[in-house]
Amino acid sequence: MQIRLLFLGLLILALSACAPQSQTDQADSEAPDAASTLTEVKITFRTGERFNFTDPTSLKYCASLISDRSAPLFKCGYDGSITFLEGETVRRTAEFNLRESCRHIVFTEKEQVQSREMSIAGYRFLEGLRPDGVGAPGALSDLNWILGKWRYTEGKGTVSYETWEKRSENAYAGVAYTLNNGDTSFVEQIELVQEGNEIFYIPTVPENQGPVRFRMITHGKTSAVFDNPGHDFPQTISYQVTEDSILHARISGVRILPDGSQEPGFSDFYMNRIR
């Protein structure tokens, strides 16, 4: 891994040295975070890969990641998160999207949600780290790690379960439900289906008029990300087995508030395998 990161750093430096610096590149270099004050940057991709940087070259590129140009709050989900640290103090935490159509980074500043374009240099740095993963499409059998029964304790007397079973080679059936003091308060039927070369995550809940389809956009050995940009919320659903007995589920996207404004949000669920 160290050899790979060193090669990426040298490659980026070589490209920067060979290319003439435009006015846009010069503006990108004026970063909100000064690299001289950062001591560590942590980057986590949704597919599970994690990177920690403390070397000056990497800190420089991470510090230049957030440009001063605003960007729309796209309903694209996020490819990962980045945390900037100064000693033990977290200076900023942001989420980023690397897709060409909605490349941006979102963070909170003075209690206001900010959405900015990525700098060219910062984008190249993150793009170089992007995990190869297995990608999409794939075979439904690549998601066998989700099969079983999982439990999430929300509070006193409130427990949620999610169970996945194999129905056929091209379909897995799931059900999520919540018990409050023994009474069922929520039920969601879910399907994972393979249609040709694509895989869809299809939940059915009472408040929706019918099933909602989320297309798998990427997956790793123990992770998968599903996307539906046209859905109100969430637009992205991801699963990852962080340990043999822990399933991390996240729903994320952009909410439309009553006043018409947009706000990014997400919820995390950490479930223990019980079967």
KEKE-498663 format. One record per residue: x, y, z of N, C-alpha, C, CB in turn. Coordinates in steps of 0.05 Angstrom, whole numbers, plus 5000, padded with zeros to 4 digits. Glycine has a CB too. Example, Ala and Ser with C-alpha at 12.3 -4.5 7.8 and 13.67 -1.06 7.14 Angstrom:
BEGIN
526448865156524649105156526449345156522649115181;525749555142527349795143525850015157528249885114;
***
This chain:
BEGIN
501749765000500050005000501750255000498150005024;503950265016505750495017507050544990507850455038;507850324976509050354950507050474930510050084939;504450384932502450484914501950784919499750324918;501750864944501251144950503551324942500751174980;506051224946508451374937508351414907510951234946;507751204892507551214863505451424855506950944851;503151424868500951604861501851894867498451544877;503251934889504152204896506152304875505352204923;508052134867510052214847508752264820512151994845;506752104813505352144788503952404787503451914783;502552474809501052734810503052964808499452754835;505252944822507253164821508353194793509553104841;508852964780509952974753507953104734510652704743;505453034736503353154719503053454723500653014723;503153534749502953814756505353974745502753854786;507753854746510153994736510054024706512553844745;508953824691508953834662506854004651508653554652;504554034665502354184654502554484661499654074664;501954664642502054944648499755014667501755124623;500255184687498155244707496355464697499455324734;493855394694491855584685490855754708489455454672;489255964702488156124723486355954742486556354712;484955754730483355584746484955424766481755394729;487255314757489055164774490055334796491255034759;490755594790491755774810489655834831492756034797;487255864823485055904842484755664860482455974828;484955424848484655174863486755154885484854934845;489155274881491255244900490755404925493855314888;488955594924488255764947486155614963487356044938;487055444981485255254995484255385021486554995000;481755315029480755405054482355305078477855325058;483455065076485054945097488054975090484354655102;489655095107492455125101493854865109493655365117;495454755090496754505096498654515119498154405071;499754755124501754785145500554735173502955055144;497954755176496654715202495554435205494554925207;495254285183494154015185496353825194492953935158;495553635211497353425219496553155210497553425250;494053115202493052855193490552895177492652665216;490152725157487652715141486852425139488052855113;484252375145483252105143481152095120481952015170;481451895102479551875080478351585081481051925052;475751575079474351315079472451305055472751285106;472751095039471051055017468650875025472550914993;466350915012464050755019464450455015461650845001;466350384998466850094994468749985016468150054967;469450145036470850045059473750115061470549755060;475050195039477950255040478350515056479050285011;480450505072481150735089484050815085480650665119;484551085086487251185083487651405104487651305054;490051395116490951605135493451735124491351485164;493551995123495852135113496952335133495152285087;499552325136500952525154503352645139501852385179;504052555116506352655101505652925089507352455080;507553115086506953385076505753385048509453545076;506653215030505653225002502753155001507253024985;501952935015499152855015497353065029498752585029;498353175051496853385066496353625048498353465091;498353685031498053915013495753874993500653964997;495553634982493453584963490753564977493953324948;490653455000488153435015487153715023488453265040;489053885031488354165039487354325016490854295051;488154264992487254414969484754294956489454414948;483554094969481353944957478854124954480653714974;478254294973475754454973476354714960474654495002;475154764937475555024923473655234935475054994893;473855474926472155694935469755724917473655954937;469255534899467055554880464655384890467855474852;462355494892460055344902459055144881457755534909;457654934890456654734873453854654882458454474872;452054574864449354494873449554244891447654434848;447454214907447153974923445953754906445454024949;447653604892446653394874445553164890448853304855;443553024878442452784891443952544880439452754884;446552534886448252324875449352134896450452444860;448652174921450052014942452952104944449851714936;454451954959457252024963459051784962457652164990;461451824951463351604948465051564973465151664924;465051764991466651735015466751995031469551655008;468251985053468452215071471452275076466952165097;471952525085474652605091474552775116475852765067;476452725134476652865159479353005161476252675183;479353265167481853415170482353455200481553695155;484753395209485453415237487853595241486053135249;487753745263490053895272490653805301489454215271;492653625303493153495328490753305334493453695351;489553335357487253165364484653305357487253105394;484753545346482353695339481453655311482853995344;478853585308477753545281476953825271475253355282;478253915250477754175239475354175220480154285224;474953955206472753945187472353655178473254125162;469853575175469153325163467353375139467653135184;467953245117466453295092465853035078467953495073;463853035060463352805043463652885014460452695048;464652704998465352774970464052574950468352784966;463652684926462752524904464652554881459852604895;465552334869467552334848466352304820469552124853;463752274818462552234791462852484775459652154794;463452454749463952674731461552864730464652584703;459152764732456752924729456053084753454452754721;457053014777456353154801458753154821453853034815;461053214811463453214828463453454847466053224810;463153394873463153614892463753504920460353754892;463953684939464553614967462753784985467653654974;461653665006459653795023460653785052456953655021;460354005066461154025094459454235108464154085097;459654245134458154445150460054655161456554315173;459454905157461055125167459355335179462855245144;459855395204458155595219455255525217458655875208;454655265221451955155222450555175195450355285243;452055235174450855245147452155025129451355525134;450454885114451454685096452654815071449154485087;455154745066456554855043457054625023459254985052;456554684997457254504976459154644957454554404961;461554524953463554654936464554464915465954744954;465554584893466854424873469554334884467254584847;470554104875473254014882475354164866473553714879;477654214878479854314862480754104843482154414881;482154184822483153994802485253814815484454144778;487153934830489253774842488053584863491353954855;486153684880484953514900483453284888483153674918;481953344866480453134853482252914842478753254830;484453004829486352804819487452624841488652944804;487952744864488952594887486952384896489652784910;484452464899482352274908481852064886479752414915;481752144861481351964840483451744839481152104813;485951824846488151634846487851434868490751774849;486451514890486051324912483651154909485751484938;481851224891479351084888479750784886477751184863;478550634904478950344904478050214878477650214927;479550024868478749884844476149734849480849684835;475849614873473449454880472949244859471049644882;470549154858469748954838468049094817468148724851;466949334825465449484807462649374802466849514780;461349484783458649394775458649384744456349574786;457249194732455548994744457048764757453648884723;455548584769456748354782454648134784457848424810;455447914796453547694800452247724828454947414797;449747644830448447664856449847504877445547564854;451147294870452747124889454947284902453846874875;455847514889457847684901456947804927458747894882;454247804932453147924955452247724976450748094948;453347484975452647274994453247355023454147014988;455047545027455847625054453447755069458147825053;451347835054449147965068447147765079447648155049;447247515070445347305078445647245108445747055062;443347205121443347155150441347335164446147185162;441547335191439747495207441447695223437947325226;440647945223442148165236440448315256443348355215;441648405278440048545298441348815305439848375324;439549015309440449285315438749385339440149485291;440149435362438749525386438749835386440149425411;436349955384436050245382435750375409433650305365;434750245428434350365454432850175473432750635452;432150255496430850085515428149995504430450235542;427849735501425349615491425049625461423149755504;426949745446426649775417428949625404426650065408;428249415388430149255374429249215345430548975388;431149255326430549205298432048965287431149465281;430848835268432148605255432048635225430648335264;434048515212434048495183434948215175435848715170;433348085160433847805153433947775122431647615165;436047635113436347585084436647295078438847745073;435047195059435146915051435346895020432646765061;436546685011436846634983434246504972439346464976;432946634953430446524942431046374916428446744936;433046474901433846334876436646444869431846384853;437746354847440346454838440246754831441346294814;437846854824437647124815435947304834436347134788;435247204858433647354876434147284905430647314870;434647484922434847454951432447604963437547564962;431347494984429047624997429947725025426647424999;429147965030429848085056427348195070431948305053;427448215096425348345111426648485135423248145121;425848735139426848895161424348975179428349155152;424648935205422449005222423449095249420548755226;421749255263422449365289420449285310422649675287;421349205333419649135356419949335378420348845366;417749445387417749625410416349485433416249895403;417949405453416849245475415249005466415049425493;416248875445415048635435412948675414413748495457;412048925409410048975388411449075363407949185398;410448975340411649055314410749335307410848845292;412649515302412049795296412849865267413349975315;414449695254415349765227416049505213417749955228;415249485187415949255171416649355143413649045170;418849255132419649325105420549065090421949535105;419249015068420048795051422148885031417548665037;424148725027426348805009427048574990428848895025;427848644966428748444947431448534936426748404924;433248344931435648384915435348204891438248314932;435248324867434748174843436748234822431848224833;437448034807439248074784437548064758441447854783;437848274742436448294717438548334695434348524717;439148134681441248144661443948194675440748374641;445348414667447848484680447648674702449748594659;445148734711444848934732443448814757443149174722;444048924780442948834805441349064818445148734825;438949014828437249214840436549144869434749254822;436549354885435649334913432849464913437549484933;430749304920428049394917426549374944426549224895;426349594959424749584984421849664979425949775004;420049554995417249624994416349695022415549384982;415549945026414650045052411850165049416650245064;410250165070407450255068407150535058406150235095;408950725065408651005057409151055027410551175073;410450865014410850884985408550744970413550764976;407850844946405650734931406450464918404750924909;408950404917409850154906412750114912409250134876;413949894902416849844906418450074894417649574894;420750134906422650324896425250174888423250554918;426250234865428550084854431150254857428050004825;433150134870435750254872437750074857436650284902;439050184837440950034821443650014834441250154792;444949784835447549754846449549894827448349454850;451050084839453050234823455850154828452750534829;456350014850459049904855458849704878461050134862;460749524879460849334901463749234905458949104897;464349154929466949044935466548754945468449214956;468548654958468348374968466348344990471048274978;465948555006463948545028462448815029465348485055;461848935007460449185007458849224981462349425010;456849394982455249454958453949724962453149234952;453649884940452450144940450250144919454550374936;447850234927445550244909444550534907443250054919;443550614883443050894877440450924862445351014861;438951134870436551224856436351524858433951074867;437651674840437751964842434952094841439352084820;432951964830430352084828428552054852428951974805;429451894872427851844896428052084915428751584911;425952134931425952364949428152334970423252404962;428052134986430152075006429651795017430152285029;431751625018434551685010434851644980436451505025;437151744969437851694942439951474940438851944928;441351424962443451224962443151044987446251354962;443450784983443450585004445950415002440850405003;447450395023449950235022450050035045452350415023;451349805040451749605060454749525060450049345055;455749465083458549385085458849205110460449625086;460148975107460848815130463548915140460948505123;463549055163466049165173467648955188465449405191;466348765200467548535213465848295206467848575244;466748055213465147825207462347835218466547575216;462047985240459447975254458048245255459847885282;459048445240457948715240457148795211459848925252;454548865207453648965182452949265185451148805172;454349435170453949725170452149805147456649885170;449849905153447950005132447750305134445149865134;447750445111447450735111445450815090450150875107;443650995097441851125078442751415077438851095085;442951535053443951805050442751935026446951805049;443052195025442052355002441452635009439552224990;439752764994439053044998436053065005439653224973;435453185027432653225035431653495024432253205066;429153515016427853765009426353865034425853724984;427154085045425854195069423254345062427854385083;421554395083418954525077419154785063417454565103;421354935067421755195054422855165026423555375070;423254915016424254874989427254844987423455094972;428754905009431654885009432454585011432855045032;434954535005436054265005438054225027437254194978;438053985039439853925061440853635058438553975088;443453595056444453315055444153185083447453305047;443652925083443352785108443852485105440552825119;444352355127444752065126444151945153447651995117;443651685154443251535179444751275177440151485184;446151205199447750965200446450755218450551025209;446650495211445650275227447750065228442950165215;448549985253450549785257449249535269452849885275;449149315253447649085261449448845267445649005239;448848705288450448465295449248215283450548435326;450948045273449947795262449047605285452047655244;446647505283445747315303445047045291443247415317;445447025264445046765251446446765224442046695247;
***
